[in-house]
């Protein structure tokens, strides 16, 4: 075995080739009735009739994602050093997560699911957790 080069599973190779922004976008747009818009010059993700559930700004290799959480989830999230109350909309339950590692990405992707669930129409919101 020592004579053979180390190989990676195709899914693992694809995962590492995708940037954090690519992975955020892929999940956000995988839910029913979602679309991407850019009314302020950066990507925002909406569901149904113009209901915003997340937005993203890229800072080099890092990404900041702003999204809505339940009060309970927000209370826990704000204890993390890479999460802060969102500017302008924080009082309405929104936080901003700075994605700088696979660990911060994993948490942020779960929160995107929750934000979609909070903003989506009742007939499609369960799709947020299908296959999660």
OpenMM code with the backbone's topology and positions (N, CA, C; nanometers):
from openmm import Vec3, app, unit

residues = "UNK UNK UNK UNK UNK UNK UNK UNK UNK UNK UNK UNK UNK UNK UNK UNK UNK UNK UNK UNK UNK UNK UNK UNK UNK UNK UNK UNK UNK UNK UNK UNK UNK UNK UNK UNK UNK UNK UNK UNK UNK UNK UNK UNK UNK UNK UNK UNK UNK UNK UNK UNK UNK UNK UNK UNK UNK UNK UNK UNK UNK UNK UNK UNK UNK UNK UNK UNK UNK UNK UNK UNK UNK UNK UNK UNK UNK UNK UNK UNK UNK UNK UNK UNK UNK UNK UNK UNK UNK UNK UNK UNK UNK UNK UNK UNK UNK UNK UNK UNK UNK UNK UNK UNK UNK UNK UNK UNK UNK UNK UNK UNK UNK UNK UNK UNK UNK UNK UNK UNK UNK UNK UNK UNK UNK UNK UNK UNK UNK UNK UNK UNK".split()
positions = [
    Vec3(0.0809, -0.1198, 0.0000),
    Vec3(0.0000, 0.0000, 0.0000),
    Vec3(0.0853, 0.1263, 0.0000),
    Vec3(0.2041, 0.1204, 0.0573),
    Vec3(0.2874, 0.2398, 0.0684),
    Vec3(0.3321, 0.2922, -0.0679),
    Vec3(0.3294, 0.2082, -0.1705),
    Vec3(0.3736, 0.2501, -0.3035),
    Vec3(0.2671, 0.3244, -0.3825),
    Vec3(0.1432, 0.3257, -0.3304),
    Vec3(0.0344, 0.3908, -0.4021),
    Vec3(0.0100, 0.5301, -0.3459),
    Vec3(-0.0138, 0.6267, -0.4337),
    Vec3(-0.0410, 0.7624, -0.3842),
    Vec3(-0.1744, 0.7665, -0.3091),
    Vec3(-0.1828, 0.8566, -0.2160),
    Vec3(-0.3072, 0.8778, -0.1432),
    Vec3(-0.4107, 0.9346, -0.2392),
    Vec3(-0.5309, 0.8815, -0.2360),
    Vec3(-0.6372, 0.9323, -0.3222),
    Vec3(-0.7500, 0.9839, -0.2362),
    Vec3(-0.8327, 1.0677, -0.2952),
    Vec3(-0.9481, 1.1234, -0.2250),
    Vec3(-1.0754, 1.0796, -0.2936),
    Vec3(-1.1772, 1.0661, -0.2155),
    Vec3(-1.3110, 1.0408, -0.2666),
    Vec3(-1.3510, 1.1599, -0.3539),
    Vec3(-1.4242, 1.1369, -0.4613),
    Vec3(-1.4644, 1.2454, -0.5529),
    Vec3(-1.5433, 1.3531, -0.4803),
    Vec3(-1.6306, 1.3152, -0.3868),
    Vec3(-1.7072, 1.4151, -0.3119),
    Vec3(-1.6169, 1.5003, -0.2251),
    Vec3(-1.5147, 1.4401, -0.1651),
    Vec3(-1.4216, 1.5162, -0.0814),
    Vec3(-1.3421, 1.6148, -0.1656),
    Vec3(-1.2985, 1.5726, -0.2835),
    Vec3(-1.2240, 1.6621, -0.3731),
    Vec3(-1.3106, 1.7803, -0.4144),
    Vec3(-1.4353, 1.7526, -0.4505),
    Vec3(-1.5278, 1.8592, -0.4894),
    Vec3(-1.5508, 1.9552, -0.3735),
    Vec3(-1.5694, 1.9005, -0.2543),
    Vec3(-1.5942, 1.9834, -0.1361),
    Vec3(-1.4794, 2.0801, -0.1126),
    Vec3(-1.3551, 2.0313, -0.1269),
    Vec3(-1.2403, 2.1174, -0.1020),
    Vec3(-1.2172, 2.2175, -0.2147),
    Vec3(-1.2620, 2.1852, -0.3350),
    Vec3(-1.2450, 2.2767, -0.4480),
    Vec3(-1.3434, 2.3930, -0.4400),
    Vec3(-1.4565, 2.3716, -0.3746),
    Vec3(-1.5567, 2.4771, -0.3622),
    Vec3(-1.5140, 2.5754, -0.2535),
    Vec3(-1.5301, 2.7020, -0.2786),
    Vec3(-1.4998, 2.8016, -0.1762),
    Vec3(-1.6121, 2.8044, -0.0734),
    Vec3(-1.5879, 2.8728, 0.0366),
    Vec3(-1.6930, 2.8880, 0.1375),
    Vec3(-1.8151, 2.9564, 0.0758),
    Vec3(-1.7910, 3.0576, -0.0069),
    Vec3(-1.9028, 3.1278, -0.0715),
    Vec3(-1.9812, 3.0330, -0.1617),
    Vec3(-1.9108, 2.9475, -0.2356),
    Vec3(-1.9785, 2.8500, -0.3221),
    Vec3(-2.0689, 2.7582, -0.2402),
    Vec3(-2.0194, 2.7146, -0.1258),
    Vec3(-2.0960, 2.6203, -0.0441),
    Vec3(-2.2163, 2.6876, 0.0202),
    Vec3(-2.2001, 2.8128, 0.0635),
    Vec3(-2.3134, 2.8881, 0.1183),
    Vec3(-2.4192, 2.9053, 0.0100),
    Vec3(-2.3770, 2.9500, -0.1076),
    Vec3(-2.4692, 2.9729, -0.2195),
    Vec3(-2.5400, 2.8428, -0.2602),
    Vec3(-2.4650, 2.7343, -0.2691),
    Vec3(-2.5236, 2.6066, -0.3108),
    Vec3(-2.6340, 2.5628, -0.2151),
    Vec3(-2.6106, 2.5736, -0.0854),
    Vec3(-2.7148, 2.5347, 0.0096),
    Vec3(-2.8334, 2.6299, 0.0029),
    Vec3(-2.8070, 2.7587, 0.0061),
    Vec3(-2.9159, 2.8575, 0.0068),
    Vec3(-3.0073, 2.8426, -0.1145),
    Vec3(-2.9497, 2.8090, -0.2293),
    Vec3(-3.0297, 2.7976, -0.3511),
    Vec3(-3.0863, 2.6572, -0.3729),
    Vec3(-3.0572, 2.5651, -0.2817),
    Vec3(-3.1073, 2.4288, -0.2970),
    Vec3(-3.2494, 2.4113, -0.2441),
    Vec3(-3.2989, 2.5074, -0.1700),
    Vec3(-3.4323, 2.4975, -0.1114),
    Vec3(-3.5393, 2.5406, -0.2118),
    Vec3(-3.6621, 2.4917, -0.1958),
    Vec3(-3.7707, 2.5314, -0.2865),
    Vec3(-3.7977, 2.6823, -0.2823),
    Vec3(-3.8295, 2.7358, -0.3982),
    Vec3(-3.8717, 2.8752, -0.4162),
    Vec3(-3.7642, 2.9771, -0.3773),
    Vec3(-3.6358, 2.9382, -0.3805),
    Vec3(-3.5301, 3.0339, -0.3457),
    Vec3(-3.4675, 3.0920, -0.4713),
    Vec3(-3.4118, 3.2102, -0.4545),
    Vec3(-3.3398, 3.2744, -0.5635),
    Vec3(-3.2403, 3.3730, -0.5058),
    Vec3(-3.1423, 3.4099, -0.5882),
    Vec3(-3.0396, 3.5048, -0.5474),
    Vec3(-3.0690, 3.6395, -0.6110),
    Vec3(-3.0477, 3.7435, -0.5350),
    Vec3(-3.0673, 3.8809, -0.5793),
    Vec3(-2.9447, 3.9598, -0.5337),
    Vec3(-2.9274, 4.0812, -0.5798),
    Vec3(-2.8152, 4.1643, -0.5353),
    Vec3(-2.8562, 4.3109, -0.5326),
    Vec3(-2.9593, 4.3456, -0.4560),
    Vec3(-3.0075, 4.4834, -0.4567),
    Vec3(-2.9096, 4.5844, -0.3960),
    Vec3(-2.8157, 4.5345, -0.3142),
    Vec3(-2.7206, 4.6248, -0.2491),
    Vec3(-2.5775, 4.5986, -0.2936),
    Vec3(-2.5613, 4.5239, -0.4044),
    Vec3(-2.4283, 4.4988, -0.4577),
    Vec3(-2.3607, 4.3728, -0.4047),
    Vec3(-2.4279, 4.2949, -0.3234),
    Vec3(-2.3755, 4.1671, -0.2744),
    Vec3(-2.4901, 4.0674, -0.2747),
    Vec3(-2.4586, 3.9380, -0.2751),
    Vec3(-2.5636, 3.8364, -0.2869),
    Vec3(-2.6559, 3.8320, -0.1655),
    Vec3(-2.7851, 3.8311, -0.1928),
    Vec3(-2.8858, 3.8067, -0.0899),
    Vec3(-2.9703, 3.6891, -0.1382),
    Vec3(-3.0148, 3.6095, -0.0431),
    Vec3(-3.0919, 3.4904, -0.0759),
    Vec3(-3.2335, 3.5091, -0.0236),
    Vec3(-3.3284, 3.4871, -0.1151),
    Vec3(-3.4686, 3.5120, -0.0835),
    Vec3(-3.5513, 3.3881, -0.1133),
    Vec3(-3.6670, 3.3828, -0.0493),
    Vec3(-3.7601, 3.2737, -0.0716),
    Vec3(-3.8968, 3.3325, -0.1025),
    Vec3(-3.9665, 3.2656, -0.1909),
    Vec3(-4.1047, 3.3025, -0.2268),
    Vec3(-4.1119, 3.4478, -0.2710),
    Vec3(-4.2065, 3.5212, -0.2169),
    Vec3(-4.2338, 3.6581, -0.2605),
    Vec3(-4.1422, 3.7582, -0.1895),
    Vec3(-4.0129, 3.7539, -0.2244),
    Vec3(-3.9184, 3.8543, -0.1786),
    Vec3(-3.8883, 3.8493, -0.0285),
    Vec3(-3.8926, 3.7302, 0.0324),
    Vec3(-3.8631, 3.7145, 0.1752),
    Vec3(-3.7144, 3.6819, 0.1921),
    Vec3(-3.6388, 3.7773, 0.2411),
    Vec3(-3.4959, 3.7629, 0.2622),
    Vec3(-3.4690, 3.6657, 0.3771),
    Vec3(-3.3804, 3.5653, 0.3546),
    Vec3(-3.3436, 3.4767, 0.4648),
    Vec3(-3.1937, 3.4736, 0.4914),
    Vec3(-3.1115, 3.5284, 0.4026),
    Vec3(-2.9671, 3.5371, 0.4280),
    Vec3(-2.9025, 3.6294, 0.3263),
    Vec3(-2.7891, 3.6871, 0.3661),
    Vec3(-2.7055, 3.7551, 0.2681),
    Vec3(-2.5607, 3.7256, 0.2999),
    Vec3(-2.4745, 3.7478, 0.2002),
    Vec3(-2.3357, 3.7065, 0.2094),
    Vec3(-2.2450, 3.8149, 0.1533),
    Vec3(-2.1361, 3.8389, 0.2246),
    Vec3(-2.0320, 3.9263, 0.1728),
    Vec3(-1.9006, 3.8487, 0.1769),
    Vec3(-1.8213, 3.8647, 0.0735),
    Vec3(-1.6935, 3.7945, 0.0652),
    Vec3(-1.5811, 3.8897, 0.1026),
    Vec3(-1.4910, 3.8389, 0.1846),
    Vec3(-1.3740, 3.9148, 0.2290),
    Vec3(-1.2516, 3.8257, 0.2056),
    Vec3(-1.2004, 3.8287, 0.0833),
    Vec3(-1.0909, 3.7377, 0.0485),
    Vec3(-1.1422, 3.5953, 0.0504),
    Vec3(-1.0717, 3.5090, 0.1238),
    Vec3(-1.1148, 3.3700, 0.1354),
    Vec3(-1.2268, 3.3528, 0.2375),
    Vec3(-1.2470, 3.4522, 0.3199),
    Vec3(-1.3494, 3.4449, 0.4239),
    Vec3(-1.4819, 3.5005, 0.3738),
    Vec3(-1.5879, 3.4547, 0.4370),
    Vec3(-1.7223, 3.4961, 0.3991),
    Vec3(-1.7960, 3.5366, 0.5258),
    Vec3(-1.8745, 3.6412, 0.5179),
    Vec3(-1.9648, 3.6765, 0.6273),
    Vec3(-2.1069, 3.6502, 0.5799),
    Vec3(-2.1832, 3.5800, 0.6629),
    Vec3(-2.3207, 3.5457, 0.6301),
    Vec3(-2.4106, 3.6023, 0.7390),
    Vec3(-2.5097, 3.6782, 0.6974),
    Vec3(-2.6069, 3.7351, 0.7904),
    Vec3(-2.7375, 3.6613, 0.7714),
    Vec3(-2.7964, 3.6194, 0.8830),
    Vec3(-2.9189, 3.5388, 0.8774),
    Vec3(-2.9984, 3.5530, 1.0060),
    Vec3(-3.1224, 3.5068, 1.0005),
    Vec3(-3.2143, 3.5175, 1.1138),
    Vec3(-3.2164, 3.3855, 1.1905),
    Vec3(-3.2167, 3.3950, 1.3238),
    Vec3(-3.2253, 3.2778, 1.4100),
    Vec3(-3.3365, 3.2950, 1.5122),
    Vec3(-3.3772, 3.1830, 1.5705),
    Vec3(-3.4721, 3.1919, 1.6817),
    Vec3(-3.4000, 3.2561, 1.8001),
    Vec3(-3.4741, 3.3058, 1.8954),
    Vec3(-3.4143, 3.3698, 2.0125),
    Vec3(-3.3205, 3.2743, 2.0865),
    Vec3(-3.3619, 3.1500, 2.1017),
    Vec3(-3.2810, 3.0518, 2.1734),
    Vec3(-3.1503, 3.0230, 2.0995),
    Vec3(-3.1595, 3.0014, 1.9705),
    Vec3(-3.0404, 2.9724, 1.8905),
    Vec3(-2.9476, 3.0934, 1.8852),
    Vec3(-3.0045, 3.2101, 1.8746),
    Vec3(-2.9257, 3.3339, 1.8696),
    Vec3(-2.8479, 3.3545, 1.9994),
    Vec3(-2.9110, 3.3266, 2.1118),
    Vec3(-2.8460, 3.3424, 2.2417),
    Vec3(-2.7203, 3.2553, 2.2508),
    Vec3(-2.7286, 3.1339, 2.2005),
    Vec3(-2.6132, 3.0435, 2.2000),
    Vec3(-2.5098, 3.0888, 2.0974),
    Vec3(-2.5547, 3.1228, 1.9778),
    Vec3(-2.4634, 3.1628, 1.8703),
    Vec3(-2.3803, 3.2843, 1.9088),
    Vec3(-2.4410, 3.3786, 1.9760),
    Vec3(-2.3692, 3.5017, 2.0098),
    Vec3(-2.2583, 3.4800, 2.1129),
    Vec3(-2.2501, 3.3626, 2.1710),
    Vec3(-2.1404, 3.3296, 2.2619),
    Vec3(-2.0131, 3.2937, 2.1859),
    Vec3(-2.0265, 3.2631, 2.0590),
    Vec3(-1.9123, 3.2241, 1.9770),
    Vec3(-1.8341, 3.3472, 1.9320),
    Vec3(-1.7012, 3.3401, 1.9305),
    Vec3(-1.6204, 3.4580, 1.8967),
    Vec3(-1.6336, 3.5032, 1.7517),
    Vec3(-1.6818, 3.4199, 1.6643),
    Vec3(-1.6926, 3.4531, 1.5215),
    Vec3(-1.8353, 3.4925, 1.4816),
    Vec3(-1.9200, 3.5161, 1.5811),
    Vec3(-2.0585, 3.5569, 1.5565),
    Vec3(-2.0827, 3.6894, 1.6273),
    Vec3(-2.1557, 3.7784, 1.5608),
    Vec3(-2.1927, 3.9061, 1.6232),
    Vec3(-2.3361, 3.9413, 1.5849),
    Vec3(-2.3951, 4.0277, 1.6608),
    Vec3(-2.5278, 4.0790, 1.6273),
    Vec3(-2.5159, 4.1574, 1.4969),
    Vec3(-2.6056, 4.1335, 1.4052),
    Vec3(-2.5984, 4.1976, 1.2734),
    Vec3(-2.6231, 4.3479, 1.2828),
    Vec3(-2.5497, 4.4216, 1.2038),
    Vec3(-2.5705, 4.5664, 1.1954),
    Vec3(-2.7094, 4.5940, 1.1398),
    Vec3(-2.7745, 4.6942, 1.1908),
    Vec3(-2.9042, 4.7445, 1.1437),
    Vec3(-3.0229, 4.6528, 1.1717),
    Vec3(-3.0064, 4.5203, 1.1573),
    Vec3(-3.1207, 4.4295, 1.1729),
    Vec3(-3.1058, 4.3351, 1.2924),
    Vec3(-2.9992, 4.3512, 1.3686),
    Vec3(-2.9754, 4.2645, 1.4833),
    Vec3(-3.0883, 4.2652, 1.5842),
    Vec3(-3.1523, 4.3790, 1.6008),
    Vec3(-3.2624, 4.3865, 1.6980),
    Vec3(-3.3840, 4.3044, 1.6557),
    Vec3(-3.3859, 4.2608, 1.5286),
    Vec3(-3.4957, 4.1788, 1.4780),
    Vec3(-3.4592, 4.0298, 1.4747),
    Vec3(-3.3477, 3.9926, 1.5371),
    Vec3(-3.3099, 3.8525, 1.5466),
    Vec3(-3.2065, 3.8043, 1.4469),
    Vec3(-3.1359, 3.8956, 1.3835),
    Vec3(-3.0372, 3.8592, 1.2825),
    Vec3(-2.8970, 3.8631, 1.3420),
    Vec3(-2.8129, 3.7677, 1.2990),
    Vec3(-2.6722, 3.7631, 1.3397),
    Vec3(-2.5850, 3.7589, 1.2148),
    Vec3(-2.4575, 3.7898, 1.2316),
    Vec3(-2.3600, 3.7753, 1.1240),
    Vec3(-2.2526, 3.6786, 1.1709),
    Vec3(-2.2275, 3.5766, 1.0905),
    Vec3(-2.1253, 3.4765, 1.1198),
    Vec3(-2.0098, 3.4944, 1.0226),
    Vec3(-1.8885, 3.4958, 1.0748),
    Vec3(-1.7702, 3.5040, 0.9900),
    Vec3(-1.7207, 3.3619, 0.9650),
    Vec3(-1.7259, 3.3197, 0.8395),
    Vec3(-1.6875, 3.1837, 0.8021),
    Vec3(-1.5406, 3.1847, 0.7611),
    Vec3(-1.4580, 3.1199, 0.8441),
    Vec3(-1.3135, 3.1182, 0.8204),
    Vec3(-1.2549, 2.9775, 0.8249),
    Vec3(-1.3383, 2.8775, 0.8527),
    Vec3(-1.2900, 2.7395, 0.8651),
    Vec3(-1.4053, 2.6443, 0.8328),
    Vec3(-1.3720, 2.5168, 0.8185),
    Vec3(-1.4767, 2.4180, 0.7938),
    Vec3(-1.5733, 2.4098, 0.9123),
    Vec3(-1.5221, 2.4298, 1.0327),
    Vec3(-1.6071, 2.4261, 1.1523),
    Vec3(-1.7079, 2.5414, 1.1529),
    Vec3(-1.6613, 2.6619, 1.1237),
    Vec3(-1.7538, 2.7760, 1.1212),
    Vec3(-1.8501, 2.7643, 1.0039),
    Vec3(-1.8035, 2.7063, 0.8939),
    Vec3(-1.8916, 2.6841, 0.7797),
    Vec3(-2.0040, 2.5874, 0.8155),
    Vec3(-1.9712, 2.4774, 0.8816),
    Vec3(-2.0724, 2.3771, 0.9167),
    Vec3(-2.1827, 2.4384, 1.0025),
    Vec3(-2.1460, 2.5169, 1.1017),
    Vec3(-2.2466, 2.5814, 1.1869),
    Vec3(-2.3298, 2.6804, 1.1065),
    Vec3(-2.2647, 2.7580, 1.0219),
    Vec3(-2.3344, 2.8582, 0.9416),
    Vec3(-2.4329, 2.7931, 0.8452),
    Vec3(-2.3948, 2.6813, 0.7854),
    Vec3(-2.4861, 2.6120, 0.6945),
    Vec3(-2.6105, 2.5640, 0.7684),
    Vec3(-2.5943, 2.5158, 0.8916),
    Vec3(-2.7111, 2.4747, 0.9702),
    Vec3(-2.8000, 2.5949, 1.0014),
    Vec3(-2.7388, 2.7077, 1.0300),
    Vec3(-2.8172, 2.8284, 1.0583),
    Vec3(-2.8890, 2.8796, 0.9342),
    Vec3(-2.8290, 2.8599, 0.8168),
    Vec3(-2.8989, 2.8968, 0.6927),
    Vec3(-3.0265, 2.8151, 0.6803),
    Vec3(-3.0197, 2.6874, 0.7135),
    Vec3(-3.1398, 2.6022, 0.7126),
    Vec3(-3.2464, 2.6598, 0.8055),
    Vec3(-3.2045, 2.6986, 0.9248),
    Vec3(-3.2996, 2.7535, 1.0221),
    Vec3(-3.3596, 2.8852, 0.9729),
    Vec3(-3.2761, 2.9718, 0.9167),
    Vec3(-3.3244, 3.1001, 0.8672),
    Vec3(-3.4248, 3.0802, 0.7539),
    Vec3(-3.3939, 2.9867, 0.6639),
    Vec3(-3.4890, 2.9550, 0.5570),
    Vec3(-3.6212, 2.9084, 0.6183),
    Vec3(-3.6132, 2.8178, 0.7145),
    Vec3(-3.7341, 2.7639, 0.7785),
    Vec3(-3.8181, 2.8766, 0.8400),
    Vec3(-3.7524, 2.9745, 0.9016),
    Vec3(-3.8244, 3.0858, 0.9640),
    Vec3(-3.8935, 3.1764, 0.8623),
    Vec3(-3.8373, 3.1902, 0.7438),
    Vec3(-3.8886, 3.2857, 0.6458),
    Vec3(-3.9709, 3.2232, 0.5330),
    Vec3(-3.9590, 3.0932, 0.5122),
    Vec3(-4.0263, 3.0275, 0.3996),
    Vec3(-4.1757, 3.0097, 0.4254),
    Vec3(-4.2544, 3.0014, 0.3183),
    Vec3(-4.3969, 2.9711, 0.3342),
    Vec3(-4.4141, 2.8339, 0.4010),
    Vec3(-4.5195, 2.8173, 0.4790),
    Vec3(-4.5395, 2.6911, 0.5526),
    Vec3(-4.5369, 2.5654, 0.4662),
    Vec3(-4.5834, 2.5748, 0.3424),
    Vec3(-4.5908, 2.4538, 0.2601),
    Vec3(-4.4553, 2.4047, 0.2090),
    Vec3(-4.3478, 2.4841, 0.2215),
    Vec3(-4.2157, 2.4401, 0.1754),
    Vec3(-4.1078, 2.4437, 0.2830),
    Vec3(-4.1380, 2.4974, 0.3986),
    Vec3(-4.0319, 2.5192, 0.4987),
    Vec3(-3.9644, 2.3922, 0.5468),
    Vec3(-4.0341, 2.2803, 0.5492),
    Vec3(-3.9718, 2.1563, 0.5971),
    Vec3(-3.8580, 2.1098, 0.5073),
    Vec3(-3.8524, 2.1598, 0.3852),
    Vec3(-3.7426, 2.1242, 0.2947),
    Vec3(-3.6072, 2.1674, 0.3499),
    Vec3(-3.6062, 2.2607, 0.4428),
    Vec3(-3.4817, 2.3069, 0.5023),
    Vec3(-3.4050, 2.1932, 0.5703),
    Vec3(-3.4785, 2.0943, 0.6185),
    Vec3(-3.4145, 1.9871, 0.6936),
    Vec3(-3.4235, 1.8522, 0.6242),
    Vec3(-3.4742, 1.8477, 0.5014),
    Vec3(-3.4755, 1.7238, 0.4243),
    Vec3(-3.3318, 1.6853, 0.3906),
    Vec3(-3.2924, 1.5688, 0.4291),
    Vec3(-3.1581, 1.5223, 0.3979),
    Vec3(-3.0478, 1.5869, 0.4792),
    Vec3(-3.0834, 1.6604, 0.5821),
    Vec3(-2.9801, 1.7284, 0.6642),
    Vec3(-2.9070, 1.6307, 0.7530),
] * unit.nanometer
topology = app.Topology()
chain = topology.addChain("A")
for resn in residues:
    res = topology.addResidue(resn, chain)
    for name in ("N", "CA", "C"):
        topology.addAtom(name, app.Element.getBySymbol(name[0]), res)
